[in-house]
């Protein structure tokens, strides 16, 4: 008998018909002898509607009340889902995060799970029940509801799988699994049967929407195997697992892209020790994440240029912080919010020379100019003009025999 955690995304529980369909899937697993904990997202569109309502009250809606408001979406789904399981003859009940409890810490709307008390859930399973838990939320140490940010329900499911000692965690969504790139912009994309935690973490952080990076990181840190599957087909899906279970027959596993970046360049920056810290300290203090960073070599040891990328939504705030920074001297600031980041990911590139050349040649053949380059052991990212994203992804996908 396997113990598993099964999570359903918003499209999988978008309406009553889909909730009943997902409940049938759970019943079949229970009938096969599995012990199942169900984790659910809010019904599709509900969270956005709640956000809209909060903004109609106040554009700066209180953060604690905001979390309490948003958490109701998953709570509604969990009670409907438990009711559906009971209608099908299963013993079930819904649990709120504070009843378990799932304890979090950190900023409201972007908290992280620090502990889960599993005694009640394990007792529920032993009594033959199928617990249904709302994802995306927990309770802070001062007993306020908190939410986990984007991909929070996936993170909830993986954390629960680790804490109850589940054999694996299944993530059900509206796609068949993880693809070599987004099929919407390249119909030649192929489904990946197995991908390592490290590769999936890079893919997720670089723009692949199937999984959020925080949930993949949870799986990697706690060695929880994750299966990504579609609620609407019987296809096998993709397994996210440790690299010792994967045979790397391709140099590159996938091509990811992101269109929510912006580029800032500081020209003629005074070149002295500590200048990088002066640039990035105010951004850190304002919770602005910096991604790609390039500093030109100073020819005269006096002036240099620094280029970096941030999220597009943070561009205005970042520019204002830089201009107000009295510890920073530079001649000019340029910025561009019409850029895209295109990346290749693959553990196979560690042992194969010429990967960067092949990527750059594919872009050159399409007359695509590279603005910034960033690399790691299993990733190469380039910043390009946003209008050339699809052409770049298709060209690179073909160059590495992924079609």
BATI-310617 format. One record per residue (C-alpha): residue number from 1; residue in three letters; x, y, z. Coordinates in pm, whole numbers. Layout:
! residues N
k=NUM; r=ALA; xx=X; yy=Y; zz=Z
...
END
This chain:
! residues 403
k=1; r=UNK; xx=0; yy=0; zz=0
k=2; r=UNK; xx=144; yy=336; zz=-107
k=3; r=UNK; xx=98; yy=661; zz=78
k=4; r=UNK; xx=71; yy=947; zz=-173
k=5; r=UNK; xx=-12; yy=1317; zz=-186
k=6; r=UNK; xx=-220; yy=1428; zz=-485
k=7; r=UNK; xx=-254; yy=1796; zz=-571
k=8; r=UNK; xx=-504; yy=1948; zz=-816
k=9; r=UNK; xx=-445; yy=2286; zz=-980
k=10; r=UNK; xx=-709; yy=2551; zz=-1041
k=11; r=UNK; xx=-807; yy=2433; zz=-1389
k=12; r=UNK; xx=-852; yy=2078; zz=-1257
k=13; r=UNK; xx=-1114; yy=2200; zz=-1007
k=14; r=UNK; xx=-1247; yy=2495; zz=-1210
k=15; r=UNK; xx=-1613; yy=2397; zz=-1166
k=16; r=UNK; xx=-1831; yy=2132; zz=-1001
k=17; r=UNK; xx=-1806; yy=1898; zz=-1300
k=18; r=UNK; xx=-1427; yy=1903; zz=-1282
k=19; r=UNK; xx=-1425; yy=1862; zz=-904
k=20; r=UNK; xx=-1640; yy=1548; zz=-945
k=21; r=UNK; xx=-1406; yy=1423; zz=-1219
k=22; r=UNK; xx=-1100; yy=1475; zz=-995
k=23; r=UNK; xx=-1280; yy=1307; zz=-705
k=24; r=UNK; xx=-1340; yy=999; zz=-925
k=25; r=UNK; xx=-967; yy=986; zz=-989
k=26; r=UNK; xx=-900; yy=988; zz=-614
k=27; r=UNK; xx=-1162; yy=718; zz=-555
k=28; r=UNK; xx=-988; yy=493; zz=-807
k=29; r=UNK; xx=-659; yy=535; zz=-618
k=30; r=UNK; xx=-822; yy=460; zz=-283
k=31; r=UNK; xx=-996; yy=155; zz=-433
k=32; r=UNK; xx=-652; yy=32; zz=-546
k=33; r=UNK; xx=-543; yy=39; zz=-181
k=34; r=UNK; xx=-352; yy=367; zz=-168
k=35; r=UNK; xx=-366; yy=606; zz=126
k=36; r=UNK; xx=-420; yy=951; zz=-25
k=37; r=UNK; xx=-394; yy=1307; zz=104
k=38; r=UNK; xx=-552; yy=1554; zz=-140
k=39; r=UNK; xx=-426; yy=1912; zz=-175
k=40; r=UNK; xx=-635; yy=2159; zz=-376
k=41; r=UNK; xx=-597; yy=2502; zz=-532
k=42; r=UNK; xx=-872; yy=2760; zz=-556
k=43; r=UNK; xx=-1115; yy=2713; zz=-844
k=44; r=UNK; xx=-982; yy=2876; zz=-1161
k=45; r=UNK; xx=-1031; yy=3255; zz=-1157
k=46; r=UNK; xx=-1137; yy=3276; zz=-792
k=47; r=UNK; xx=-808; yy=3412; zz=-656
k=48; r=UNK; xx=-793; yy=3683; zz=-923
k=49; r=UNK; xx=-1150; yy=3783; zz=-839
k=50; r=UNK; xx=-1061; yy=3810; zz=-469
k=51; r=UNK; xx=-758; yy=4026; zz=-553
k=52; r=UNK; xx=-980; yy=4251; zz=-764
k=53; r=UNK; xx=-1229; yy=4289; zz=-477
k=54; r=UNK; xx=-950; yy=4382; zz=-233
k=55; r=UNK; xx=-829; yy=4655; zz=-470
k=56; r=UNK; xx=-1182; yy=4793; zz=-498
k=57; r=UNK; xx=-1168; yy=4846; zz=-121
k=58; r=UNK; xx=-812; yy=4981; zz=-107
k=59; r=UNK; xx=-517; yy=4971; zz=-349
k=60; r=UNK; xx=-301; yy=4915; zz=-41
k=61; r=UNK; xx=-525; yy=4658; zz=126
k=62; r=UNK; xx=-399; yy=4544; zz=468
k=63; r=UNK; xx=-155; yy=4255; zz=413
k=64; r=UNK; xx=-287; yy=4036; zz=696
k=65; r=UNK; xx=-647; yy=4074; zz=582
k=66; r=UNK; xx=-531; yy=4018; zz=223
k=67; r=UNK; xx=-394; yy=3675; zz=316
k=68; r=UNK; xx=-707; yy=3588; zz=510
k=69; r=UNK; xx=-914; yy=3687; zz=206
k=70; r=UNK; xx=-710; yy=3495; zz=-52
k=71; r=UNK; xx=-699; yy=3178; zz=160
k=72; r=UNK; xx=-1078; yy=3142; zz=131
k=73; r=UNK; xx=-1047; yy=3027; zz=-232
k=74; r=UNK; xx=-869; yy=2702; zz=-142
k=75; r=UNK; xx=-1092; yy=2652; zz=161
k=76; r=UNK; xx=-1402; yy=2654; zz=-59
k=77; r=UNK; xx=-1249; yy=2397; zz=-295
k=78; r=UNK; xx=-1141; yy=2166; zz=-14
k=79; r=UNK; xx=-1490; yy=2148; zz=137
k=80; r=UNK; xx=-1653; yy=2086; zz=-202
k=81; r=UNK; xx=-1396; yy=1817; zz=-282
k=82; r=UNK; xx=-1445; yy=1639; zz=51
k=83; r=UNK; xx=-1821; yy=1651; zz=-9
k=84; r=UNK; xx=-1771; yy=1495; zz=-354
k=85; r=UNK; xx=-1563; yy=1211; zz=-205
k=86; r=UNK; xx=-1830; yy=1144; zz=58
k=87; r=UNK; xx=-2097; yy=1131; zz=-213
k=88; r=UNK; xx=-1889; yy=857; zz=-380
k=89; r=UNK; xx=-1889; yy=652; zz=-62
k=90; r=UNK; xx=-1545; yy=741; zz=74
k=91; r=UNK; xx=-1467; yy=852; zz=427
k=92; r=UNK; xx=-1327; yy=1203; zz=399
k=93; r=UNK; xx=-1304; yy=1542; zz=564
k=94; r=UNK; xx=-1159; yy=1881; zz=486
k=95; r=UNK; xx=-888; yy=2037; zz=702
k=96; r=UNK; xx=-802; yy=2404; zz=740
k=97; r=UNK; xx=-435; yy=2493; zz=767
k=98; r=UNK; xx=-463; yy=2602; zz=1130
k=99; r=UNK; xx=-635; yy=2276; zz=1229
k=100; r=UNK; xx=-336; yy=2062; zz=1127
k=101; r=UNK; xx=-144; yy=2302; zz=1175
k=102; r=UNK; xx=80; yy=2407; zz=883
k=103; r=UNK; xx=311; yy=2667; zz=1040
k=104; r=UNK; xx=471; yy=2939; zz=827
k=105; r=UNK; xx=704; yy=3233; zz=867
k=106; r=UNK; xx=819; yy=3527; zz=655
k=107; r=UNK; xx=644; yy=3803; zz=465
k=108; r=UNK; xx=266; yy=3786; zz=429
k=109; r=UNK; xx=165; yy=3679; zz=76
k=110; r=UNK; xx=510; yy=3518; zz=34
k=111; r=UNK; xx=551; yy=3303; zz=345
k=112; r=UNK; xx=728; yy=2969; zz=364
k=113; r=UNK; xx=636; yy=2650; zz=547
k=114; r=UNK; xx=858; yy=2577; zz=847
k=115; r=UNK; xx=673; yy=2283; zz=1003
k=116; r=UNK; xx=369; yy=2058; zz=962
k=117; r=UNK; xx=222; yy=1864; zz=1253
k=118; r=UNK; xx=123; yy=1533; zz=1095
k=119; r=UNK; xx=-32; yy=1351; zz=1393
k=120; r=UNK; xx=-392; yy=1434; zz=1300
k=121; r=UNK; xx=-344; yy=1363; zz=929
k=122; r=UNK; xx=-178; yy=1027; zz=992
k=123; r=UNK; xx=-455; yy=932; zz=1234
k=124; r=UNK; xx=-711; yy=1031; zz=972
k=125; r=UNK; xx=-539; yy=805; zz=716
k=126; r=UNK; xx=-520; yy=515; zz=961
k=127; r=UNK; xx=-895; yy=546; zz=1017
k=128; r=UNK; xx=-952; yy=503; zz=643
k=129; r=UNK; xx=-1024; yy=869; zz=570
k=130; r=UNK; xx=-903; yy=1071; zz=273
k=131; r=UNK; xx=-803; yy=1415; zz=408
k=132; r=UNK; xx=-850; yy=1716; zz=180
k=133; r=UNK; xx=-617; yy=2006; zz=256
k=134; r=UNK; xx=-625; yy=2360; zz=111
k=135; r=UNK; xx=-293; yy=2445; zz=-53
k=136; r=UNK; xx=-123; yy=2785; zz=-76
k=137; r=UNK; xx=-163; yy=2869; zz=293
k=138; r=UNK; xx=-61; yy=2818; zz=651
k=139; r=UNK; xx=-78; yy=2989; zz=985
k=140; r=UNK; xx=188; yy=3219; zz=1129
k=141; r=UNK; xx=331; yy=3185; zz=1478
k=142; r=UNK; xx=100; yy=3465; zz=1594
k=143; r=UNK; xx=-194; yy=3261; zz=1459
k=144; r=UNK; xx=-271; yy=3470; zz=1151
k=145; r=UNK; xx=-350; yy=3308; zz=816
k=146; r=UNK; xx=-65; yy=3344; zz=565
k=147; r=UNK; xx=-24; yy=3259; zz=197
k=148; r=UNK; xx=276; yy=3115; zz=14
k=149; r=UNK; xx=289; yy=3316; zz=-308
k=150; r=UNK; xx=294; yy=3186; zz=-665
k=151; r=UNK; xx=297; yy=2806; zz=-687
k=152; r=UNK; xx=208; yy=2788; zz=-319
k=153; r=UNK; xx=-27; yy=2491; zz=-356
k=154; r=UNK; xx=249; yy=2285; zz=-520
k=155; r=UNK; xx=480; yy=2377; zz=-233
k=156; r=UNK; xx=211; yy=2274; zz=17
k=157; r=UNK; xx=175; yy=1934; zz=-152
k=158; r=UNK; xx=549; yy=1861; zz=-164
k=159; r=UNK; xx=597; yy=1968; zz=199
k=160; r=UNK; xx=307; yy=1747; zz=309
k=161; r=UNK; xx=451; yy=1453; zz=114
k=162; r=UNK; xx=781; yy=1494; zz=295
k=163; r=UNK; xx=627; yy=1530; zz=639
k=164; r=UNK; xx=390; yy=1231; zz=620
k=165; r=UNK; xx=654; yy=1012; zz=455
k=166; r=UNK; xx=465; yy=973; zz=126
k=167; r=UNK; xx=607; yy=748; zz=-145
k=168; r=UNK; xx=566; yy=1028; zz=-401
k=169; r=UNK; xx=369; yy=1343; zz=-481
k=170; r=UNK; xx=143; yy=1378; zz=-786
k=171; r=UNK; xx=71; yy=1722; zz=-930
k=172; r=UNK; xx=-236; yy=1722; zz=-1157
k=173; r=UNK; xx=-275; yy=2012; zz=-1396
k=174; r=UNK; xx=-409; yy=2088; zz=-1746
k=175; r=UNK; xx=-96; yy=1971; zz=-1935
k=176; r=UNK; xx=44; yy=1622; zz=-1990
k=177; r=UNK; xx=373; yy=1697; zz=-1816
k=178; r=UNK; xx=692; yy=1897; zz=-1865
k=179; r=UNK; xx=782; yy=1972; zz=-2229
k=180; r=UNK; xx=1114; yy=2056; zz=-2395
k=181; r=UNK; xx=969; yy=2405; zz=-2443
k=182; r=UNK; xx=629; yy=2571; zz=-2445
k=183; r=UNK; xx=418; yy=2389; zz=-2712
k=184; r=UNK; xx=218; yy=2708; zz=-2760
k=185; r=UNK; xx=512; yy=2878; zz=-2932
k=186; r=UNK; xx=677; yy=2564; zz=-3075
k=187; r=UNK; xx=445; yy=2279; zz=-3180
k=188; r=UNK; xx=752; yy=2054; zz=-3217
k=189; r=UNK; xx=805; yy=2049; zz=-2839
k=190; r=UNK; xx=813; yy=1699; zz=-2686
k=191; r=UNK; xx=707; yy=1574; zz=-2345
k=192; r=UNK; xx=995; yy=1482; zz=-2115
k=193; r=UNK; xx=950; yy=1146; zz=-1938
k=194; r=UNK; xx=1204; yy=1213; zz=-1662
k=195; r=UNK; xx=1385; yy=1529; zz=-1554
k=196; r=UNK; xx=1622; yy=1589; zz=-1261
k=197; r=UNK; xx=1539; yy=1822; zz=-974
k=198; r=UNK; xx=1830; yy=2048; zz=-1076
k=199; r=UNK; xx=1715; yy=2076; zz=-1437
k=200; r=UNK; xx=1351; yy=2134; zz=-1341
k=201; r=UNK; xx=1456; yy=2394; zz=-1086
k=202; r=UNK; xx=1642; yy=2582; zz=-1358
k=203; r=UNK; xx=1352; yy=2543; zz=-1605
k=204; r=UNK; xx=1102; yy=2671; zz=-1347
k=205; r=UNK; xx=1316; yy=2966; zz=-1242
k=206; r=UNK; xx=1373; yy=3057; zz=-1607
k=207; r=UNK; xx=1009; yy=3078; zz=-1706
k=208; r=UNK; xx=866; yy=2725; zz=-1747
k=209; r=UNK; xx=514; yy=2754; zz=-1600
k=210; r=UNK; xx=435; yy=2389; zz=-1522
k=211; r=UNK; xx=607; yy=2397; zz=-1180
k=212; r=UNK; xx=719; yy=2682; zz=-958
k=213; r=UNK; xx=1081; yy=2678; zz=-842
k=214; r=UNK; xx=1002; yy=2680; zz=-469
k=215; r=UNK; xx=808; yy=2352; zz=-491
k=216; r=UNK; xx=1082; yy=2186; zz=-701
k=217; r=UNK; xx=1339; yy=2301; zz=-447
k=218; r=UNK; xx=1128; yy=2148; zz=-169
k=219; r=UNK; xx=1125; yy=1819; zz=-358
k=220; r=UNK; xx=1500; yy=1825; zz=-419
k=221; r=UNK; xx=1591; yy=1913; zz=-59
k=222; r=UNK; xx=1366; yy=1642; zz=83
k=223; r=UNK; xx=1407; yy=1381; zz=-195
k=224; r=UNK; xx=1034; yy=1375; zz=-273
k=225; r=UNK; xx=970; yy=1236; zz=-622
k=226; r=UNK; xx=716; yy=1450; zz=-807
k=227; r=UNK; xx=493; yy=1327; zz=-1090
k=228; r=UNK; xx=337; yy=1596; zz=-1312
k=229; r=UNK; xx=24; yy=1468; zz=-1490
k=230; r=UNK; xx=-288; yy=1591; zz=-1666
k=231; r=UNK; xx=-627; yy=1559; zz=-1499
k=232; r=UNK; xx=-788; yy=1523; zz=-1841
k=233; r=UNK; xx=-586; yy=1240; zz=-2000
k=234; r=UNK; xx=-443; yy=903; zz=-1896
k=235; r=UNK; xx=-94; yy=988; zz=-2022
k=236; r=UNK; xx=199; yy=897; zz=-1799
k=237; r=UNK; xx=327; yy=1252; zz=-1745
k=238; r=UNK; xx=673; yy=1358; zz=-1626
k=239; r=UNK; xx=869; yy=1238; zz=-1324
k=240; r=UNK; xx=1089; yy=1492; zz=-1143
k=241; r=UNK; xx=1350; yy=1289; zz=-958
k=242; r=UNK; xx=1717; yy=1261; zz=-859
k=243; r=UNK; xx=1973; yy=1262; zz=-1139
k=244; r=UNK; xx=2097; yy=910; zz=-1059
k=245; r=UNK; xx=1765; yy=779; zz=-1196
k=246; r=UNK; xx=1806; yy=955; zz=-1531
k=247; r=UNK; xx=1997; yy=858; zz=-1846
k=248; r=UNK; xx=2119; yy=1171; zz=-2026
k=249; r=UNK; xx=2090; yy=1084; zz=-2396
k=250; r=UNK; xx=2046; yy=1453; zz=-2488
k=251; r=UNK; xx=2296; yy=1732; zz=-2423
k=252; r=UNK; xx=2009; yy=1974; zz=-2361
k=253; r=UNK; xx=1688; yy=1883; zz=-2182
k=254; r=UNK; xx=1481; yy=2191; zz=-2261
k=255; r=UNK; xx=1456; yy=2553; zz=-2374
k=256; r=UNK; xx=1288; yy=2803; zz=-2139
k=257; r=UNK; xx=1200; yy=3168; zz=-2182
k=258; r=UNK; xx=1071; yy=3457; zz=-1976
k=259; r=UNK; xx=910; yy=3783; zz=-2089
k=260; r=UNK; xx=878; yy=3954; zz=-1751
k=261; r=UNK; xx=1232; yy=4093; zz=-1728
k=262; r=UNK; xx=1377; yy=4441; zz=-1765
k=263; r=UNK; xx=1738; yy=4551; zz=-1819
k=264; r=UNK; xx=1916; yy=4838; zz=-1643
k=265; r=UNK; xx=2260; yy=4967; zz=-1747
k=266; r=UNK; xx=2466; yy=5213; zz=-1544
k=267; r=UNK; xx=2724; yy=5385; zz=-1766
k=268; r=UNK; xx=3043; yy=5542; zz=-1635
k=269; r=UNK; xx=3019; yy=5405; zz=-1282
k=270; r=UNK; xx=3304; yy=5501; zz=-1052
k=271; r=UNK; xx=3521; yy=5186; zz=-1033
k=272; r=UNK; xx=3622; yy=5128; zz=-672
k=273; r=UNK; xx=3593; yy=4853; zz=-410
k=274; r=UNK; xx=3239; yy=4820; zz=-278
k=275; r=UNK; xx=3067; yy=4978; zz=-577
k=276; r=UNK; xx=2866; yy=4662; zz=-657
k=277; r=UNK; xx=2741; yy=4651; zz=-298
k=278; r=UNK; xx=2640; yy=5018; zz=-325
k=279; r=UNK; xx=2434; yy=4945; zz=-635
k=280; r=UNK; xx=2252; yy=4637; zz=-509
k=281; r=UNK; xx=2206; yy=4707; zz=-136
k=282; r=UNK; xx=1900; yy=4937; zz=-181
k=283; r=UNK; xx=1742; yy=4682; zz=-416
k=284; r=UNK; xx=1791; yy=4406; zz=-159
k=285; r=UNK; xx=1647; yy=4625; zz=118
k=286; r=UNK; xx=1336; yy=4678; zz=-97
k=287; r=UNK; xx=1291; yy=4307; zz=-171
k=288; r=UNK; xx=1384; yy=4344; zz=-541
k=289; r=UNK; xx=1546; yy=4035; zz=-693
k=290; r=UNK; xx=1837; yy=4082; zz=-933
k=291; r=UNK; xx=1908; yy=3815; zz=-1193
k=292; r=UNK; xx=2169; yy=3852; zz=-1468
k=293; r=UNK; xx=2466; yy=4080; zz=-1385
k=294; r=UNK; xx=2746; yy=4191; zz=-1620
k=295; r=UNK; xx=3025; yy=4436; zz=-1532
k=296; r=UNK; xx=3262; yy=4551; zz=-1805
k=297; r=UNK; xx=3635; yy=4550; zz=-1742
k=298; r=UNK; xx=3754; yy=4899; zz=-1655
k=299; r=UNK; xx=4016; yy=5002; zz=-1911
k=300; r=UNK; xx=4143; yy=5299; zz=-1709
k=301; r=UNK; xx=4064; yy=5161; zz=-1360
k=302; r=UNK; xx=3838; yy=5464; zz=-1311
k=303; r=UNK; xx=3505; yy=5403; zz=-1488
k=304; r=UNK; xx=3306; yy=5089; zz=-1569
k=305; r=UNK; xx=2958; yy=4993; zz=-1696
k=306; r=UNK; xx=2725; yy=4765; zz=-1502
k=307; r=UNK; xx=2423; yy=4589; zz=-1655
k=308; r=UNK; xx=2169; yy=4379; zz=-1466
k=309; r=UNK; xx=1814; yy=4250; zz=-1497
k=310; r=UNK; xx=1520; yy=4266; zz=-1260
k=311; r=UNK; xx=1152; yy=4180; zz=-1287
k=312; r=UNK; xx=968; yy=4418; zz=-1518
k=313; r=UNK; xx=721; yy=4515; zz=-1245
k=314; r=UNK; xx=1015; yy=4641; zz=-1034
k=315; r=UNK; xx=1169; yy=4861; zz=-1304
k=316; r=UNK; xx=1032; yy=5203; zz=-1201
k=317; r=UNK; xx=1103; yy=5140; zz=-835
k=318; r=UNK; xx=1459; yy=5021; zz=-910
k=319; r=UNK; xx=1540; yy=5323; zz=-1127
k=320; r=UNK; xx=1414; yy=5560; zz=-858
k=321; r=UNK; xx=1621; yy=5385; zz=-590
k=322; r=UNK; xx=1936; yy=5410; zz=-804
k=323; r=UNK; xx=1882; yy=5778; zz=-882
k=324; r=UNK; xx=1830; yy=5858; zz=-512
k=325; r=UNK; xx=2139; yy=5661; zz=-403
k=326; r=UNK; xx=2386; yy=5925; zz=-280
k=327; r=UNK; xx=2663; yy=5664; zz=-243
k=328; r=UNK; xx=2656; yy=5588; zz=-615
k=329; r=UNK; xx=2820; yy=5799; zz=-888
k=330; r=UNK; xx=2760; yy=5729; zz=-1258
k=331; r=UNK; xx=2730; yy=5925; zz=-1582
k=332; r=UNK; xx=2408; yy=5782; zz=-1726
k=333; r=UNK; xx=2138; yy=5524; zz=-1669
k=334; r=UNK; xx=1967; yy=5330; zz=-1950
k=335; r=UNK; xx=1681; yy=5084; zz=-1913
k=336; r=UNK; xx=1476; yy=4860; zz=-2139
k=337; r=UNK; xx=1157; yy=4671; zz=-2052
k=338; r=UNK; xx=1114; yy=4512; zz=-2398
k=339; r=UNK; xx=1356; yy=4225; zz=-2347
k=340; r=UNK; xx=1321; yy=3850; zz=-2304
k=341; r=UNK; xx=1543; yy=3589; zz=-2144
k=342; r=UNK; xx=1591; yy=3266; zz=-2342
k=343; r=UNK; xx=1775; yy=2976; zz=-2176
k=344; r=UNK; xx=1893; yy=2624; zz=-2244
k=345; r=UNK; xx=1902; yy=2374; zz=-1958
k=346; r=UNK; xx=2065; yy=2033; zz=-1945
k=347; r=UNK; xx=2293; yy=1835; zz=-1716
k=348; r=UNK; xx=2442; yy=1682; zz=-2031
k=349; r=UNK; xx=2623; yy=2006; zz=-2116
k=350; r=UNK; xx=2869; yy=1947; zz=-1830
k=351; r=UNK; xx=3050; yy=1679; zz=-2034
k=352; r=UNK; xx=2986; yy=1812; zz=-2388
k=353; r=UNK; xx=3202; yy=2094; zz=-2532
k=354; r=UNK; xx=3069; yy=2348; zz=-2781
k=355; r=UNK; xx=2723; yy=2395; zz=-2630
k=356; r=UNK; xx=2753; yy=2774; zz=-2602
k=357; r=UNK; xx=2883; yy=2798; zz=-2959
k=358; r=UNK; xx=2590; yy=2594; zz=-3094
k=359; r=UNK; xx=2339; yy=2814; zz=-2910
k=360; r=UNK; xx=2500; yy=3141; zz=-3020
k=361; r=UNK; xx=2529; yy=3022; zz=-3381
k=362; r=UNK; xx=2159; yy=2929; zz=-3388
k=363; r=UNK; xx=2077; yy=3284; zz=-3280
k=364; r=UNK; xx=2328; yy=3437; zz=-3521
k=365; r=UNK; xx=2179; yy=3242; zz=-3812
k=366; r=UNK; xx=1845; yy=3409; zz=-3731
k=367; r=UNK; xx=2011; yy=3753; zz=-3703
k=368; r=UNK; xx=1921; yy=3774; zz=-3332
k=369; r=UNK; xx=2146; yy=4000; zz=-3125
k=370; r=UNK; xx=2251; yy=3894; zz=-2774
k=371; r=UNK; xx=2236; yy=4171; zz=-2513
k=372; r=UNK; xx=2353; yy=3985; zz=-2199
k=373; r=UNK; xx=2487; yy=3633; zz=-2131
k=374; r=UNK; xx=2469; yy=3438; zz=-1805
k=375; r=UNK; xx=2586; yy=3079; zz=-1741
k=376; r=UNK; xx=2597; yy=2804; zz=-1481
k=377; r=UNK; xx=2701; yy=2437; zz=-1495
k=378; r=UNK; xx=2371; yy=2325; zz=-1648
k=379; r=UNK; xx=2231; yy=2650; zz=-1792
k=380; r=UNK; xx=2309; yy=2921; zz=-2046
k=381; r=UNK; xx=2081; yy=3226; zz=-2060
k=382; r=UNK; xx=2078; yy=3513; zz=-2306
k=383; r=UNK; xx=1887; yy=3839; zz=-2306
k=384; r=UNK; xx=1740; yy=3938; zz=-2643
k=385; r=UNK; xx=1481; yy=4170; zz=-2796
k=386; r=UNK; xx=1137; yy=4057; zz=-2680
k=387; r=UNK; xx=993; yy=4051; zz=-3034
k=388; r=UNK; xx=1237; yy=3776; zz=-3134
k=389; r=UNK; xx=1151; yy=3534; zz=-2854
k=390; r=UNK; xx=960; yy=3276; zz=-3057
k=391; r=UNK; xx=1212; yy=3277; zz=-3340
k=392; r=UNK; xx=1496; yy=3226; zz=-3089
k=393; r=UNK; xx=1324; yy=2940; zz=-2903
k=394; r=UNK; xx=1236; yy=2755; zz=-3226
k=395; r=UNK; xx=1590; yy=2795; zz=-3366
k=396; r=UNK; xx=1762; yy=2673; zz=-3048
k=397; r=UNK; xx=1514; yy=2385; zz=-3006
k=398; r=UNK; xx=1601; yy=2264; zz=-3358
k=399; r=UNK; xx=1976; yy=2319; zz=-3317
k=400; r=UNK; xx=1989; yy=2079; zz=-3021
k=401; r=UNK; xx=1779; yy=1805; zz=-3188
k=402; r=UNK; xx=1481; yy=1850; zz=-2954
k=403; r=UNK; xx=1213; yy=1864; zz=-3230
END
